[in-house]
Amino acid sequence: MAQNVQQNYPRTAYILSLIAGILMVLSSVVVAFAFSVFFVVAPYHRMMYFAWPAIAFGMMSFFGFISGIIVLVSAFMLKSKPAESTTWGILIIVFSIFSFFGMGGFVIGAILGIIGGAFALSYNQT
């Protein structure tokens, strides 16, 4: 017979941070894909004018991707190790703020990450 064990973890912080991380990764992949298509489709003479902005957006999308992965990992760790919710909350907030420099998860992802991190910081394990 299966036991009904209720795990005690910050559900709201976990869900918001998970959604934020998914949005951050998704936005960086969409931007990277859009600019890679631009480089394939654009003629060579037009690429020369747009090379530096495209490289900058590529670097920003890479930074947003890394920030999103760290927020996702922190969200999963928040669920698996709720006793360390302060550490995971700080990581979620810091990398959600950093993600503003790298697409920010369509901006709403960064905002949800900051809110989820704040909920993780305010979590009291009882």
C-alpha positions in Angstrom: 0.0 0.0 0.0 1.4 3.4 -1.0 1.8 5.9 1.8 0.6 9.4 1.4 3.7 11.4 2.4 3.4 15.1 2.2 6.7 16.8 1.4 7.2 20.1 2.9 8.9 22.5 0.4 8.2 26.0 -0.9 5.7 25.2 -3.7 5.0 28.7 -4.8 8.7 29.6 -5.0 9.4 26.3 -6.8 6.7 26.8 -9.4 7.5 30.5 -10.1 11.2 29.8 -10.4 10.6 26.8 -12.6 8.4 28.8 -15.0 11.0 31.6 -14.9 13.8 29.3 -15.8 11.9 27.8 -18.6 11.0 31.2 -20.0 14.6 32.3 -19.8 15.9 29.3 -21.6 13.1 29.5 -24.2 13.7 33.2 -24.9 17.4 32.7 -25.4 16.9 29.7 -27.7 14.3 31.7 -29.8 16.7 34.7 -30.1 19.7 32.5 -31.0 17.6 30.7 -33.6 16.3 33.9 -35.1 19.8 35.4 -35.5 21.2 32.1 -36.9 18.5 32.1 -39.5 19.3 35.7 -40.3 22.9 34.8 -41.0 21.9 32.0 -43.3 19.2 33.9 -45.2 20.9 37.4 -45.4 23.1 38.0 -48.4 26.8 38.4 -47.7 27.0 42.2 -48.3 24.2 42.8 -45.8 25.7 40.6 -43.2 28.8 42.9 -42.9 26.6 45.7 -41.6 24.8 43.6 -39.1 27.6 41.3 -37.9 28.4 43.1 -34.6 24.8 43.5 -33.4 24.2 39.8 -34.3 27.2 38.7 -32.4 26.1 40.8 -29.4 22.7 39.3 -29.5 24.2 35.9 -29.7 26.3 36.5 -26.6 23.3 37.9 -24.8 21.2 34.8 -25.7 24.1 32.6 -24.5 24.2 34.5 -21.2 20.4 34.3 -20.9 20.6 30.5 -21.5 23.2 30.0 -18.8 21.1 32.2 -16.4 18.0 30.2 -17.2 19.8 26.9 -16.6 21.1 28.1 -13.2 17.6 29.2 -12.3 16.1 25.9 -13.3 18.7 23.9 -11.4 18.2 26.1 -8.3 14.4 25.6 -8.6 14.9 21.8 -8.6 17.3 22.0 -5.7 14.8 24.2 -3.9 12.3 21.3 -4.1 14.8 18.6 -3.2 16.6 20.5 -0.4 14.1 22.9 1.1 16.3 23.3 4.2 18.7 25.3 2.0 16.0 27.6 0.6 18.0 30.7 1.5 20.9 29.6 -0.8 18.6 28.7 -3.7 16.5 31.8 -3.3 19.6 34.0 -3.5 20.8 32.2 -6.6 17.4 32.5 -8.2 17.2 36.2 -7.5 20.8 36.9 -8.6 20.6 35.1 -11.9 17.1 36.4 -12.6 18.5 39.9 -12.3 21.5 38.9 -14.5 19.1 37.5 -17.1 17.9 41.0 -17.8 21.3 41.4 -19.6 20.5 38.3 -21.6 16.9 38.5 -22.9 15.4 38.1 -19.4 13.0 35.4 -20.3 10.8 37.8 -22.3 11.1 40.0 -19.2 8.3 38.2 -17.5 10.6 35.3 -16.8 13.1 37.5 -14.9 10.2 39.1 -12.9 8.8 35.7 -12.0 12.3 34.5 -11.0 12.8 37.5 -8.7 9.4 36.9 -7.1 10.0 33.1 -6.8 13.4 33.8 -5.2 11.8 36.2 -2.7 9.3 33.5 -1.8 12.2 31.1 -1.3 13.9 33.5 1.0 10.8 34.0 3.1 10.1 30.3 3.4 10.1 28.9 7.0 10.4 25.2 7.4 8.0 24.1 10.1 
